[in-house]
Amino acid sequence: MAQMTKEQLEAIIADQVKNQLETAGAKMSGELKEQIESVVKSILKEGPDIRKMLIPDGTEQRTEDPKAGFKSFSEFALAVKSAEVSRGRTIDKRLDNLTTKAAGASTNEADAEYGGFLIPEEFRNSLLEVAVRKSNILSLAQSIPMATNAINIPYVSGNDRSGGLIHGGIEFKWLDEEGQKNESRPKFGKIQLRLRKMAGLVYASDEILEDSPISLEPLLTRMFSDALAWQLDNVFINGTGAGKPLGVLNAPCLIQVAKEANQAADTILYENVLKMYARMWDKSSSIFMGNDDIFVQLASMSLAIGTAGAPVWLPAGGASGKPYDTLMGKPLVFCEHCQKLGDMGDLMFADWSQYLVGQKSGGVVQFASSIHLKFDYDQTAFRFVFRVDGQPWWPTAVTPRYSGDTLSPFITIAERT
């Protein structure tokens, strides 16, 4: 087929449009003619392959539809006429696809960093991701299904046992014969969990959803699930309790072990770890958690012996093997949500079974997608919602009968500056 010029194609199209509209009994207005000519020129502006446009459907594989979904140009012209007659109230979606509109921040092909890299000419159907390291706090915590927005959780009020009372007011006394018995009874309190909403929203252009060799919808779902777990780990540790869960580092029951006399800034000593271990209420299900910054400090801890010292974590020759994943016999988890070296919270000793996590019954992420929210921008909206609250079950630390040192399920080292 000989190459047709753009002018020749425009003349043919104009004749077809006129004939089709007259056949339909419609009189072409000057405004309608200008609209059609404007759209036609916008199609031809990029210099499409005219040969491919004229090849019948199905005779050659194409990656895009140069006809914008219309079977014939007459069908396209009638769609434009319908839009003009209705004064824009009835617009064929295929007409919208011919216009590029700015829609704000979204996942699209034009922006390389936010999706465009997924649409190269050749692309392997795989994707490199920076792994999200989860500490699995959610699986260790005490899960509370919630059918309503708020729930009260009772606890026994009686964390000070120094006076001989247990459970807030129960006391047994040794009595002489016919001695009078005094009344005693337990005391209770309650804490309230109120569901807080977490939400994530992303827009993806129709082009990237259709053209990407990677199935974008399940990819987004998994990425937002990872982000949710990452955010929950952070808030369970650092949350302020204001509009979000209360993290253990801001909880009244947290114990901060004081630094050693003359301890240098940004250090962790063996004595710090020993005192943390001693202050744990129940060591059976507790774990250590720390920022990656602390590894060098742990590896260089030693026990002073005279003027020398002996390593306490890595033994002689220990650097030639795999570093230990335990501390004082308990699991050691490195977590990026723990504070940096030297700050309060760089190393924690926690029993997460004493942390309450309230979740909407079902405990699943609500996922929804919609093409209507950004219909005029050719974008699909993906929404992720999760309702949760959390806080330690303990209102305060416990004061034992014969010790001034309190005990708690959440221990850390005070700031070392």
Secondary structure as GFF3:
##gff-version 3
##sequence-region A 1 417
A	DSSP	alpha_helix	6	23	.	.	.	ID=ss1
A	DSSP	alpha_helix	30	44	.	.	.	ID=ss2
A	DSSP	alpha_helix	50	54	.	.	.	ID=ss3
A	DSSP	alpha_helix	73	85	.	.	.	ID=ss4
A	DSSP	alpha_helix	93	96	.	.	.	ID=ss5
A	DSSP	three_ten_helix	116	118	.	.	.	ID=ss6
A	DSSP	alpha_helix	137	140	.	.	.	ID=ss7
A	DSSP	beta_strand	142	146	.	.	.	ID=ss8
A	DSSP	beta_strand	150	156	.	.	.	ID=ss9
A	DSSP	beta_strand	188	194	.	.	.	ID=ss10
A	DSSP	beta_strand	196	205	.	.	.	ID=ss11
A	DSSP	alpha_helix	206	211	.	.	.	ID=ss12
A	DSSP	alpha_helix	216	238	.	.	.	ID=ss13
A	DSSP	three_ten_helix	248	250	.	.	.	ID=ss14
A	DSSP	beta_strand	255	257	.	.	.	ID=ss15
A	DSSP	alpha_helix	270	278	.	.	.	ID=ss16
A	DSSP	beta_strand	287	290	.	.	.	ID=ss17
A	DSSP	three_ten_helix	292	294	.	.	.	ID=ss18
A	DSSP	alpha_helix	295	299	.	.	.	ID=ss19
A	DSSP	beta_strand	302	305	.	.	.	ID=ss20
A	DSSP	beta_strand	308	311	.	.	.	ID=ss21
A	DSSP	three_ten_helix	318	320	.	.	.	ID=ss22
A	DSSP	beta_strand	326	327	.	.	.	ID=ss23
A	DSSP	beta_strand	330	334	.	.	.	ID=ss24
A	DSSP	beta_strand	347	350	.	.	.	ID=ss25
A	DSSP	three_ten_helix	352	354	.	.	.	ID=ss26
A	DSSP	beta_strand	355	360	.	.	.	ID=ss27
A	DSSP	beta_strand	366	374	.	.	.	ID=ss28
A	DSSP	three_ten_helix	375	377	.	.	.	ID=ss29
A	DSSP	beta_strand	379	392	.	.	.	ID=ss30
A	DSSP	beta_strand	410	413	.	.	.	ID=ss31
###
